[in-house]
Amino acid sequence: MDISPDYIRMLSEEYAQRAIDIRRHLCQWPEVSGQEEKTSTLVVSVLNQLGVPVREKVGGFGVLGLIDGEETGPTIALRADMDALVLQDRKKTPYASKCRCAFKITQSCALNFTQAL
């Protein structure tokens, strides 16, 4: 498969709102390290919707999704932290964040990257 810049742009536009929705949802339920139960449940749910085989409770609440490629070759690993630093956002919006960290953005992007695969 040829992955051109146009193809990547098309996928980015197609998955953008889903990425935003996932991040906003995750930011409503910040969980500190070792307590990421709701976060891991959401990650498992999204991976199951995508048909990705999942291993749960890896090292606690960790989640591992495995995608076998059609060809042999190098393996790609994608990792996203799930814990959060709990702080209240000052914005007055329905999706105001209850955490301050980039991890929720990373999780959202990782799930959308998985969908693109």
C-alpha positions in Angstrom: 0.0 0.0 0.0 1.3 3.4 -0.9 0.9 5.8 2.0 1.0 9.2 0.3 0.7 12.6 2.1 -2.8 12.9 0.5 -3.8 9.6 2.0 -2.5 10.6 5.5 -4.3 14.0 5.2 -7.6 12.2 4.3 -7.3 9.9 7.3 -6.5 12.8 9.6 -9.6 14.7 8.5 -11.7 11.6 8.7 -10.6 10.7 12.3 -10.2 14.2 13.7 -13.5 14.5 15.4 -13.3 11.0 16.9 -9.8 12.0 18.3 -11.3 15.1 19.9 -14.3 13.3 21.3 -12.1 10.6 22.9 -9.7 13.2 24.4 -12.6 15.2 25.8 -14.1 12.1 27.3 -10.8 11.0 28.9 -10.2 14.4 30.3 -13.5 14.2 32.3 -12.2 11.1 34.2 -8.5 11.8 35.1 -7.0 8.9 36.9 -3.6 8.9 38.7 -1.0 6.3 38.1 -2.1 2.8 39.2 -5.8 3.8 39.2 -6.6 4.0 35.5 -9.6 1.7 35.6 -12.1 3.9 33.6 -9.4 4.9 31.1 -8.3 1.3 30.4 -12.0 0.3 30.1 -12.5 2.9 27.4 -9.3 1.9 25.6 -10.4 -1.8 25.6 -13.8 -0.7 24.3 -12.4 1.2 21.4 -10.0 -1.5 20.5 -12.8 -4.1 20.6 -14.9 -1.9 18.3 -12.0 -1.9 15.9 -11.7 -5.7 16.0 -8.2 -5.5 17.6 -7.4 -8.5 19.9 -6.7 -7.1 23.4 -4.8 -8.2 26.4 -6.0 -6.5 29.6 -4.5 -5.8 33.0 -0.9 -5.8 31.7 1.1 -4.6 34.7 -2.0 -3.3 36.4 -4.5 -1.5 34.2 -2.3 -1.6 31.1 -3.9 -2.6 27.8 -2.1 -4.3 24.9 -3.7 -4.4 21.4 -2.1 -6.7 18.9 -2.4 -6.2 15.1 -0.8 -8.8 12.9 0.3 -7.4 9.5 -0.2 -9.2 6.2 3.5 -9.3 5.5 6.6 -10.2 7.4 8.9 -7.4 8.3 9.7 -4.9 11.0 7.4 -4.6 14.0 6.0 -1.3 15.2 5.1 -0.6 18.8 3.0 2.4 19.8 2.7 3.3 23.5 0.5 5.8 25.3 0.5 6.7 29.0 -2.9 6.5 30.7 -2.4 8.3 34.0 -3.2 12.0 34.6 -2.3 14.9 36.7 -5.6 16.0 38.3 -6.3 19.7 38.0 -9.4 21.7 37.1 -9.6 23.5 33.8 -10.6 27.2 34.1 -12.6 27.0 30.8 -16.4 27.2 31.2 -17.3 24.6 28.6 -19.1 21.2 28.8 -15.9 19.5 28.0 -13.6 21.5 30.4 -10.7 19.3 31.3 -10.2 17.9 34.8 -6.6 17.1 34.1 -3.4 18.8 32.9 -1.3 16.5 30.7 -0.7 15.5 27.2 -1.3 11.9 27.9 -5.0 12.1 27.0 -4.1 13.6 23.6 -1.5 10.8 23.2 -4.1 8.1 24.0 -6.6 9.6 21.6 -4.0 9.8 18.8 -2.8 6.3 19.5 -6.4 4.9 19.2 -7.0 6.8 16.0 -3.7 5.6 14.6 -4.8 2.0 15.4 -8.0 2.7 13.5 -6.1 3.8 10.5 -4.1 0.6 10.5 
